[in-house]
């Protein structure tokens, strides 16, 4: 495959897996992907280092009816470049509970700092994910934040009666 130096792409490409494998040699990429249909998407790993990641999450939840696994993972090497996202309130953004929350979603949150907006988003998912068996939540803890995280864990435990919550 020829090496591509730079690409500006705007697409509604239906098969995102084939699309991503076709651009592996690019050095600089500007990408605008319209999530019109992500019905076949089963696994989504989203790094919250972009300024609009929570809005993107809402779009995926709305359009990914077959979503089985959702992982929100702040990569350690992205922490320094992380832009504070004005997290959206899922209850205000979604007019209905997305199909993937009502039927089949498993979730894992890695590298949480424990902001109130993160907690609110987690509570929404825990409250509305009817078939969620396990939610794994991994905090970025320091000795100063351990008590705060314990309080948050207690709040989250009350949010779901059907889900096993795993904390670390």
N, C-alpha and C positions, 0 to 999 in steps of 0.2 A: 504494500500500500504506500503511495507517495506521502511524503511528510508535508503536512499542512501547517503553515506558520500562524495564520490568524484567520478566524472565521466569525462572521456575524450571521446568526441564524434566527429566523423567525419561523415558527412551524406549528402545525397542528398534527404532527406526525403520529399516526395511530399506534405504531409499535415502538414504544420508547426504548425497549431493550435492544432492538436491532439498530435503532438510531444511535444510541450511546456507543455501541461497539464499532460503529462506522466512523467515529470521530476520535479514536483513541490517540492519534498522532498529533493532534492540534496543540500548539503552545499557548495561544491566546484565544479565548472563546467568549463571545458575547451571545447570550442565549435568551430568547424569548419564546417560551413554550406555553401555548395556550392549552390549559387542561380542560378541553371540551369533553373528553371522554377518557376516563381511566378505569373503565369497567373491569378490565382484565387484571388490573394491578392487585397483587396479593400481599406483597411485602414492600414496606416503605421505611427507609432509614433517612431521617431528616436531621441535618446539623443546624442548630439554631444560631448560626453565626451571621446570618444575613439579616438586614434590617426589616425584611418583610416575611420572615419565615412563618410566623403564626398565621398570616393571611393565606400563605401557600398551604399550610396545614388545613385550614378551613376548606379551601378549594378541593384538596384531595379527599377529605372526609365526605364532602358533598357528592363527589363524582366517582369514588372508588367503592362501589357496592360490594365487591368481593374481597376487600382488604381484610387480611387475616392477621398480619403482624405490623404494628406501628412501633418504630423505635425513634425516640428523640435523643440524639447523642451529640453533645458538645465535645468535639474532638479536642484533645489536649493541645494540639499544635494550632488550634484556631482561637484559643482563649484570648490571646493578646490582640487579635484583630477583630474580636467580636464586637458587633455594633449592638447597642441596647435597642431591643425591639419593643416598640409600643405594642405589647401583646394585645391581641383582640380578645374581647370577651365572647366566648363561643356562644353563650346564650343570646347575645345581641346580634351576632352574625348569622346564626342559623335559625331559620324559621321552623325547622322541624328537626327531629333527631335523625341523623344520617343512618341509612340502612346498615352500614358496616358496624355501627355502634349497637344496633339492635340485634345483630345476628351472630357475629363471629370474630370480633376483634380481640387480639392479645396485644399488650402494650408493654414497653420498657422505656423508662426515662433515665438517661445516664448524664451525670455531670450537672445535676440541678443545683442551683444556688439557693433556692427556697424563697424566691420573691413571692409576694402575695398574688401577683398575676399568674405565675407558674402554678401555684397551689390552686387558684380558681379554675385554671384550665384542667388540671388533674381532677378536681372535684367534679367538674362537668362530665368528663369522660367516665369516671367511676360511677357516677349517679345514673348515667344513661346507657352504659354498656351492659346490656341485659345478660349476655352470654360470656362476659369476660371472666375467665377462670383465674388468671394470674396477672398481676401488674407488678413489675419490678421497678423500683425507684431507687436510684443511686445518687446520693447527695455528694457535692464537693464540700467536705467538712473540714473545719479547722476547730481547734479547741474552743474558740470564741463562739462558734455557731452551733455547737452540739446541742445545747439546751433549746435553742430556737427550733432546730430540726426535730427534736423529740416532741415539741408542742405541735408542730406541723403534722407529724406522723399520727398523733392522736386525732387531729382534725380529719385527716384522710381516712383513718380507720372507720370513722362514722359515716363516710360518704358511700360506702358500698357494703351491702349485706351479703352479696353472693360471690364476691371476688376475694381470692387469697392475695394479700399484699405482701410483697417481699421488699425489705429495706436493707440498705447497706451504707 
